[in-house]
Amino acid sequence: MKNNLDLILNGPVLKMICKLSLPNSITGISMVLIVISDAYFVSKLGNVSLASLALVFPFITLMQMMSAGAIGGASTSSISRFLGANLIESANSAIWHAVLIGISMSIIYSVIFVLFPKYIFMSMGGDNDVLEGAINFSQIAFGGAIFTWLLYIFSAVLRAIGEFVVPAIVQISGCFLQIVLAGALTLGWFGFPNFGIIGPAIAMILSHFIMVIYLYFYIKFKQNIVRLSPYPFNKGSFFDIMKVGVGGLINSTTIAGTVGVVTATVSYYGVDALAGYGLGSRLEIIITPLVFGIGSVLTATVGINAGANQINRARNIAWVGAIISFLVVGIISGIVSFYPELWLDNFQTNFLSKQSAILYLIIVGPFYCFFAAGQTLYFASQGTGKIFYPVLVGVIRFLSVSIICYLAVKFSWSINSIFYAVSFGLGITGIGLGLCMLGQDWKSEINQKRTLNT
């Protein structure tokens, strides 16, 4: 881990990003496999179950983005900046406050999606059996939200100290366990009970619980850079996390909210269109973990360098990471947009649903590279602790897509207009975050001691 800190502060940028991103990227691939396998298992249950999953999926993704990307990223940012400034006790305090914030957020999710899911999914167009399936899935998945939140908070702590391999190994192993459990509990493999639509939700909670236990003991007893133990409440520690975390929560909400608005709008075109959109749009949600593989490295490495007042190096790290994301995702999404059957033939669905999915991938696919580069730059911005303008870009994207969706329903436009709106939003993300890199936030140095006192 100490060698990683030397590499982060002084090593070649491209080599450093590639070395540290590799375990994270493999983790991202394993998360992709979960998304694919869940859709595959549920597709075996029929279009009604697939539509139920499409209603819940934006909120599962929202929780993961908030826990891993927003609060998790803010925690990595705060801890890494304190470490870069050699303020070890402040870093320890930030760790404890990150855990408390994560637990509090998990309680909010459990209350909302266990007690009141019916009203949320009805507002998105869910009814009858589709609504019932969505409610059942939600109550299981969000009932164990605390394990999801602690999993990503503990992983964020390790990344902040330059340890990327351990959380990657734990999450990769947990992902494969989740896939096997999801198949067993959804379809009745190996003589397990067939729980149907709630099978993947049960698998998620069980696997997250096991991963949390291991990471807790690793942080507590196997590393010696920071300490996980109770600390008195400290406003400086709390606000240093939340100044990034609140912006991250807003950004995560706008991303998932955009998906939710589009999902609700597509539901007006029927169950087949909704199921098809669910299959096609999963490509965006799949790209997010891939970007996270690079982006979470940038949060930590930019944070450590910013804390050490190496802002020019931090900026170079951000640009190199964004270019890598643009190229990798551009290749993947380009292939899928030209040959959508490569993606869709993995799922069992009817002709009409498949046609909707093909249309979505052809229109939206070429723009995913902009979204990938923009999100990578957002993760890098978290490392500086300054994310007002990056969050503003997300709000603009959400409002733009929402307005077009509203007009599409009001004037009975074809479903194509919805998909063009999604493409426009992805372009806003990439171009907007690129422009943010030219601002003053990436030119001024950071005094971490003054930040804590303030």
C-alpha positions as CSV (number, residue, x, y, z in Angstrom):
1,M,0.0,0.0,0.0
2,K,2.9,2.4,0.8
3,N,4.4,1.6,-2.6
4,N,1.1,2.5,-4.1
5,L,1.2,5.9,-2.4
6,D,4.6,6.5,-3.8
7,L,3.3,5.6,-7.3
8,I,0.3,7.8,-6.9
9,L,2.4,10.8,-5.9
10,N,5.4,10.4,-8.1
11,G,5.0,7.6,-10.7
12,P,4.2,7.8,-14.4
13,V,0.5,8.8,-14.8
14,L,-0.6,6.2,-17.4
15,K,1.2,3.4,-15.7
16,M,-0.3,4.3,-12.4
17,I,-3.8,4.5,-13.7
18,C,-3.5,1.2,-15.6
19,K,-2.0,-0.7,-12.6
20,L,-4.5,0.6,-10.1
21,S,-7.5,0.4,-12.4
22,L,-7.0,-3.2,-13.4
23,P,-8.4,-4.8,-10.2
24,N,-11.3,-2.2,-10.2
25,S,-12.1,-2.8,-13.8
26,I,-12.3,-6.6,-13.2
27,T,-14.6,-5.8,-10.4
28,G,-16.7,-3.7,-12.8
29,I,-16.8,-6.7,-15.2
30,S,-18.1,-8.9,-12.5
31,M,-20.8,-6.3,-11.7
32,V,-21.7,-6.4,-15.3
33,L,-22.1,-10.1,-15.1
34,I,-24.6,-9.7,-12.2
35,V,-26.7,-7.2,-14.3
36,I,-26.7,-9.6,-17.2
37,S,-27.4,-12.7,-15.2
38,D,-30.2,-11.1,-13.2
39,A,-31.9,-10.0,-16.5
40,Y,-31.3,-13.5,-17.9
41,F,-32.8,-15.3,-14.9
42,V,-35.8,-13.0,-14.7
43,S,-36.4,-13.1,-18.4
44,K,-37.0,-16.9,-17.9
45,L,-40.0,-15.9,-15.8
46,G,-41.6,-13.9,-18.6
47,N,-42.2,-10.3,-19.7
48,V,-44.2,-9.4,-16.6
49,S,-41.3,-10.2,-14.3
50,L,-38.9,-8.4,-16.7
51,A,-41.1,-5.3,-16.6
52,S,-41.2,-5.5,-12.7
53,L,-37.4,-5.6,-12.6
54,A,-37.3,-2.6,-15.0
55,L,-39.3,-0.5,-12.5
56,V,-37.0,-1.4,-9.5
57,F,-33.7,-1.3,-11.3
58,P,-33.2,2.5,-11.4
59,F,-33.6,2.6,-7.6
60,I,-31.2,-0.3,-7.0
61,T,-28.8,1.5,-9.3
62,L,-29.4,4.8,-7.4
63,M,-28.5,3.2,-4.1
64,Q,-25.4,1.7,-5.5
65,M,-24.4,5.0,-7.1
66,M,-25.0,6.9,-3.9
67,S,-23.2,4.4,-1.6
68,A,-20.3,3.7,-4.0
69,G,-20.1,6.9,-6.0
70,A,-21.6,9.7,-3.9
71,I,-20.9,9.0,-0.2
72,G,-18.3,6.4,-1.0
73,G,-16.5,8.7,-3.4
74,A,-16.8,11.6,-0.9
75,S,-15.3,9.4,1.8
76,T,-12.4,8.4,-0.5
77,S,-11.9,12.0,-1.4
78,S,-11.8,13.2,2.2
79,I,-9.6,10.4,3.6
80,S,-7.2,10.6,0.6
81,R,-6.8,14.4,0.9
82,F,-6.0,14.1,4.6
83,L,-3.5,11.3,3.9
84,G,-1.9,13.4,1.1
85,A,-1.5,16.2,3.7
86,N,-0.2,13.7,6.3
87,L,-3.1,14.3,8.7
88,I,-3.6,10.7,9.9
89,E,-5.8,11.5,12.8
90,S,-8.1,13.5,10.6
91,A,-8.2,10.7,8.2
92,N,-9.2,8.3,11.0
93,S,-12.0,10.7,12.0
94,A,-13.2,10.9,8.4
95,I,-13.4,7.1,8.3
96,W,-15.7,6.9,11.4
97,H,-17.9,9.7,10.1
98,A,-18.2,8.0,6.7
99,V,-19.5,4.8,8.4
100,L,-22.1,6.8,10.4
101,I,-23.3,8.6,7.3
102,G,-23.5,5.3,5.4
103,I,-25.6,3.7,8.1
104,S,-27.9,6.7,8.2
105,M,-28.4,6.7,4.5
106,S,-29.2,2.9,4.5
107,I,-32.0,3.5,7.1
108,I,-33.6,6.2,4.8
109,Y,-33.6,3.8,1.9
110,S,-35.1,1.0,3.9
111,V,-37.9,3.2,5.2
112,I,-38.8,4.5,1.8
113,F,-38.6,1.3,-0.3
114,V,-39.8,-1.2,2.3
115,L,-42.8,0.8,3.6
116,F,-43.8,2.9,0.5
117,P,-42.8,1.2,-2.7
118,K,-46.3,0.9,-4.1
119,Y,-46.8,4.6,-4.6
120,I,-43.4,5.0,-6.2
121,F,-43.9,2.3,-8.8
122,M,-47.5,3.2,-9.5
123,S,-46.3,6.7,-10.4
124,M,-44.0,5.1,-12.9
125,G,-46.8,3.3,-14.6
126,G,-46.7,-0.1,-12.8
127,D,-49.9,-1.9,-12.2
128,N,-51.4,-5.4,-11.5
129,D,-48.8,-8.2,-11.6
130,V,-46.0,-5.9,-12.7
131,L,-46.6,-3.7,-9.7
132,E,-46.8,-6.6,-7.3
133,G,-43.5,-8.1,-8.5
134,A,-41.7,-4.7,-8.2
135,I,-43.0,-4.3,-4.6
136,N,-41.9,-7.7,-3.6
137,F,-38.4,-7.3,-5.1
138,S,-38.0,-3.8,-3.5
139,Q,-38.9,-4.9,0.0
140,I,-36.3,-7.6,0.0
141,A,-33.5,-5.7,-1.7
142,F,-33.9,-2.5,0.4
143,G,-34.7,-4.3,3.6
144,G,-31.0,-5.2,3.7
145,A,-29.7,-1.8,2.5
146,I,-27.3,-1.4,5.4
147,F,-25.1,-4.2,4.0
148,T,-25.0,-2.6,0.6
149,W,-24.0,0.8,2.1
150,L,-21.3,-0.7,4.4
151,L,-19.9,-2.7,1.6
152,Y,-19.2,0.4,-0.5
153,I,-18.1,2.5,2.4
154,F,-15.5,0.0,3.6
155,S,-14.3,-0.4,0.0
156,A,-14.0,3.4,-0.3
157,V,-11.8,3.5,2.8
158,L,-9.4,0.9,1.4
159,R,-9.2,2.7,-1.9
160,A,-8.4,6.0,-0.1
161,I,-5.3,4.5,1.4
162,G,-4.1,3.1,-2.0
163,E,-5.4,-0.5,-1.5
164,F,-7.3,-1.4,-4.6
165,V,-6.6,-5.2,-4.8
166,V,-8.4,-6.3,-1.5
167,P,-11.8,-4.7,-2.2
168,A,-11.6,-5.9,-5.8
169,I,-11.0,-9.5,-4.8
170,V,-13.7,-9.4,-2.2
171,Q,-16.3,-7.9,-4.6
172,I,-15.3,-10.2,-7.5
173,S,-15.7,-13.2,-5.2
174,G,-19.0,-11.9,-3.8
175,C,-20.3,-11.1,-7.3
176,F,-19.8,-14.7,-8.5
177,L,-21.5,-15.9,-5.3
178,Q,-24.4,-13.6,-5.9
179,I,-24.8,-14.9,-9.5
180,V,-24.9,-18.5,-8.4
181,L,-27.3,-17.7,-5.5
182,A,-29.5,-15.6,-7.9
183,G,-29.9,-18.5,-10.3
184,A,-30.5,-21.0,-7.5
185,L,-33.1,-18.8,-5.8
186,T,-34.8,-17.5,-8.9
187,L,-35.0,-20.7,-11.0
188,G,-34.6,-23.4,-8.3
189,W,-31.1,-24.6,-9.2
190,F,-29.5,-27.3,-7.1
191,G,-32.8,-28.1,-5.4
192,F,-33.2,-24.6,-3.8
193,P,-36.6,-23.2,-3.4
194,N,-37.8,-21.2,-6.5
195,F,-38.5,-17.7,-5.2
196,G,-39.1,-16.2,-8.6
197,I,-38.7,-12.4,-9.0
198,I,-37.3,-11.9,-5.5
199,G,-34.6,-14.5,-6.0
200,P,-32.0,-11.9,-7.2
201,A,-32.8,-9.6,-4.3
202,I,-32.2,-12.3,-1.7
203,A,-28.9,-13.2,-3.4
204,M,-27.8,-9.6,-3.3
205,I,-28.4,-9.2,0.4
206,L,-26.7,-12.5,1.4
207,S,-23.6,-11.8,-0.7
208,H,-23.3,-8.2,0.5
209,F,-23.5,-9.4,4.1
210,I,-20.6,-11.8,3.7
211,M,-18.4,-9.2,1.9
212,V,-19.1,-6.6,4.6
213,I,-17.9,-9.0,7.4
214,Y,-14.6,-9.7,5.6
215,L,-13.9,-6.0,4.8
216,Y,-14.6,-5.0,8.4
217,F,-12.1,-7.4,9.8
218,Y,-9.5,-6.5,7.1
219,I,-9.7,-2.8,7.9
220,K,-9.8,-3.4,11.6
221,F,-6.9,-5.9,12.0
222,K,-4.9,-6.4,8.7
223,Q,-3.8,-2.9,7.6
224,N,-1.8,-0.3,9.6
225,I,-2.2,2.9,7.7
226,V,-5.5,4.1,9.3
227,R,-7.7,3.0,12.1
228,L,-11.4,2.1,12.2
229,S,-12.7,3.1,15.7
230,P,-15.3,5.4,17.2
231,Y,-14.4,9.1,17.2
232,P,-16.3,12.1,18.8
233,F,-18.5,13.9,16.3
234,N,-16.4,16.5,14.5
235,K,-18.0,19.1,12.2
236,G,-14.8,19.4,10.1
237,S,-14.8,15.7,9.3
238,F,-18.5,15.5,8.7
239,F,-18.7,18.6,6.4
240,D,-15.5,17.6,4.5
241,I,-17.3,14.4,3.5
242,M,-20.7,16.0,3.0
243,K,-19.6,18.9,0.9
244,V,-18.7,16.4,-1.7
245,G,-21.3,13.8,-0.6
246,V,-24.3,16.1,-1.0
247,G,-23.3,17.0,-4.5
248,G,-22.7,13.4,-5.2
249,L,-26.2,12.5,-3.9
250,I,-27.7,15.1,-6.2
251,N,-25.6,13.8,-9.1
252,S,-26.6,10.2,-8.4
253,T,-30.3,11.3,-8.2
254,T,-30.1,13.1,-11.5
255,I,-28.6,10.1,-13.2
256,A,-31.1,7.6,-11.8
257,G,-33.8,10.2,-12.1
258,T,-33.1,10.5,-15.8
259,V,-33.4,6.8,-16.1
260,G,-36.6,6.8,-14.0
261,V,-38.2,9.6,-16.1
262,V,-37.4,7.8,-19.3
263,T,-38.7,4.5,-17.9
264,A,-42.0,6.1,-16.9
265,T,-42.3,7.7,-20.3
266,V,-41.6,4.5,-22.2
267,S,-44.2,2.7,-20.1
268,Y,-46.9,4.7,-21.9
269,Y,-46.0,2.8,-25.0
270,G,-46.9,-0.6,-23.4
271,V,-45.3,-3.5,-21.5
272,D,-43.5,-4.8,-24.6
273,A,-41.8,-1.4,-25.1
274,L,-41.0,-1.1,-21.4
275,A,-39.4,-4.6,-21.4
276,G,-37.4,-3.8,-24.5
277,Y,-36.2,-0.5,-23.1
278,G,-35.2,-2.3,-19.9
279,L,-33.0,-4.7,-21.9
280,G,-31.5,-1.9,-24.1
281,S,-31.0,0.7,-21.3
282,R,-29.1,-1.8,-19.2
283,L,-26.1,-1.0,-21.3
284,E,-25.9,2.4,-19.7
285,I,-26.2,0.9,-16.2
286,I,-23.5,-1.6,-17.2
287,I,-21.1,1.1,-18.4
288,T,-21.3,2.8,-15.0
289,P,-19.5,0.0,-13.2
290,L,-16.9,-0.1,-16.0
291,V,-16.3,3.7,-15.6
292,F,-16.3,3.3,-11.8
293,G,-13.3,1.0,-12.3
294,I,-11.3,3.9,-13.6
295,G,-13.2,6.7,-11.9
296,S,-12.8,5.4,-8.3
297,V,-9.0,5.2,-8.9
298,L,-9.1,8.9,-10.0
299,T,-11.0,10.0,-6.9
300,A,-8.3,8.5,-4.7
301,T,-5.3,9.5,-6.8
302,V,-6.5,13.0,-7.5
303,G,-7.4,13.4,-3.8
304,I,-4.0,12.3,-2.6
305,N,-2.2,14.6,-5.1
306,A,-4.6,17.5,-4.4
307,G,-4.0,17.1,-0.6
308,A,-0.3,17.2,-1.3
309,N,-0.8,20.4,-3.4
310,Q,0.2,18.7,-6.7
311,I,-2.8,20.1,-8.6
312,N,-1.2,20.0,-12.0
313,R,-0.4,16.3,-11.6
314,A,-4.0,15.8,-10.4
315,R,-5.4,17.5,-13.5
316,N,-3.2,15.3,-15.8
317,I,-4.5,12.2,-14.0
318,A,-8.0,13.3,-14.7
319,W,-7.5,13.8,-18.4
320,V,-5.7,10.6,-19.0
321,G,-8.4,8.6,-17.1
322,A,-11.2,10.3,-19.2
323,I,-9.5,9.5,-22.5
324,I,-9.1,5.8,-21.5
325,S,-12.8,5.6,-20.5
326,F,-13.9,7.3,-23.8
327,L,-11.9,4.9,-25.9
328,V,-12.9,1.7,-24.1
329,V,-16.6,2.4,-23.8
330,G,-16.7,3.9,-27.3
331,I,-15.4,0.6,-28.7
332,I,-18.0,-1.5,-26.7
333,S,-21.0,0.7,-27.3
334,G,-20.0,1.2,-31.0
335,I,-20.0,-2.5,-31.6
336,V,-23.4,-3.0,-29.8
337,S,-25.0,-0.1,-31.7
338,F,-24.0,-1.7,-35.0
339,Y,-24.7,-5.3,-33.9
340,P,-27.4,-5.0,-31.2
341,E,-28.2,-8.7,-31.5
342,L,-24.8,-9.5,-29.9
343,W,-26.3,-8.1,-26.7
344,L,-30.0,-8.9,-27.0
345,D,-29.6,-12.5,-28.0
346,N,-28.5,-13.2,-24.5
347,F,-32.0,-12.6,-23.3
348,Q,-35.3,-14.4,-23.8
349,T,-38.0,-11.9,-25.0
350,N,-40.7,-11.5,-27.6
351,F,-40.4,-9.9,-31.1
352,L,-41.9,-6.5,-30.1
353,S,-39.7,-6.0,-27.1
354,K,-36.6,-6.9,-29.0
355,Q,-37.5,-4.4,-31.7
356,S,-37.7,-1.6,-29.1
357,A,-34.4,-2.7,-27.6
358,I,-32.7,-2.7,-31.1
359,L,-34.0,0.8,-31.8
360,Y,-32.7,2.1,-28.5
361,L,-29.2,0.7,-29.0
362,I,-28.9,2.0,-32.5
363,I,-29.9,5.5,-31.5
364,V,-28.3,5.8,-28.1
365,G,-25.3,3.5,-28.4
366,P,-22.9,5.8,-30.2
367,F,-23.2,8.4,-27.4
368,Y,-22.2,6.3,-24.4
369,C,-18.5,7.2,-24.8
370,F,-19.4,10.8,-23.9
371,F,-21.2,9.6,-20.8
372,A,-18.2,7.5,-19.8
373,A,-15.7,10.3,-20.2
374,G,-17.9,12.7,-18.4
375,Q,-18.6,10.4,-15.5
376,T,-14.8,9.6,-15.2
377,L,-14.1,13.4,-14.9
378,Y,-16.9,13.6,-12.3
379,F,-15.1,11.0,-10.2
380,A,-11.8,12.9,-10.6
381,S,-13.6,16.2,-9.5
382,Q,-14.7,14.4,-6.3
383,G,-11.0,14.1,-5.5
384,T,-10.5,17.8,-5.4
385,G,-13.5,18.3,-3.1
386,K,-15.0,20.8,-5.5
387,I,-18.0,19.5,-7.5
388,F,-20.5,22.4,-7.8
389,Y,-20.2,22.7,-11.6
390,P,-20.0,19.0,-12.3
391,V,-23.2,18.5,-10.3
392,L,-24.8,21.4,-12.3
393,V,-24.1,19.5,-15.5
394,G,-26.0,16.5,-14.2
395,V,-29.0,18.7,-13.3
396,I,-29.0,20.2,-16.8
397,R,-29.0,16.7,-18.3
398,F,-31.9,15.6,-16.1
399,L,-34.0,18.7,-16.9
400,S,-33.3,18.5,-20.6
401,V,-34.3,14.9,-20.9
402,S,-37.3,15.4,-18.7
403,I,-38.6,18.3,-20.7
404,I,-38.3,16.3,-24.0
405,C,-40.1,13.3,-22.4
406,Y,-42.9,15.5,-21.2
407,L,-43.3,17.0,-24.7
408,A,-43.2,13.5,-26.2
409,V,-46.2,12.4,-24.1
410,K,-48.1,15.6,-24.5
411,F,-47.8,15.6,-28.3
412,S,-47.8,11.8,-28.8
413,W,-44.4,11.7,-30.4
414,S,-43.0,8.3,-31.4
415,I,-40.7,6.4,-29.0
416,N,-37.8,7.4,-31.2
417,S,-37.9,10.9,-29.7
418,I,-37.4,9.5,-26.2
419,F,-34.3,7.7,-27.3
420,Y,-32.9,10.8,-29.1
421,A,-33.5,12.7,-25.8
422,V,-31.4,10.1,-24.0
423,S,-28.6,10.5,-26.6
424,F,-28.7,14.3,-26.1
425,G,-28.4,13.9,-22.3
426,L,-25.3,11.6,-22.7
427,G,-23.7,14.3,-24.9
428,I,-24.4,17.0,-22.3
429,T,-22.6,14.9,-19.7
430,G,-19.4,14.4,-21.7
431,I,-19.1,17.9,-23.1
432,G,-20.2,19.6,-19.8
433,L,-17.7,17.8,-17.6
434,G,-14.9,18.5,-20.1
435,L,-15.6,22.2,-19.9
436,C,-15.6,22.0,-16.1
437,M,-11.9,20.9,-16.3
438,L,-11.1,24.3,-17.7
439,G,-12.4,26.2,-14.7
440,Q,-10.7,27.6,-11.6
441,D,-11.3,24.6,-9.5
442,W,-8.6,22.7,-11.3
443,K,-6.1,25.5,-11.1
444,S,-6.0,26.5,-7.4
445,E,-4.2,24.5,-4.8
446,I,-5.9,22.9,-1.8
447,N,-4.9,23.6,1.8
448,Q,-6.3,20.6,3.7
449,K,-5.5,21.9,7.1
450,R,-7.4,25.1,6.4
451,T,-10.3,23.0,5.0
452,L,-10.5,21.0,8.3
453,N,-10.5,24.2,10.4
454,T,-13.1,25.8,8.2
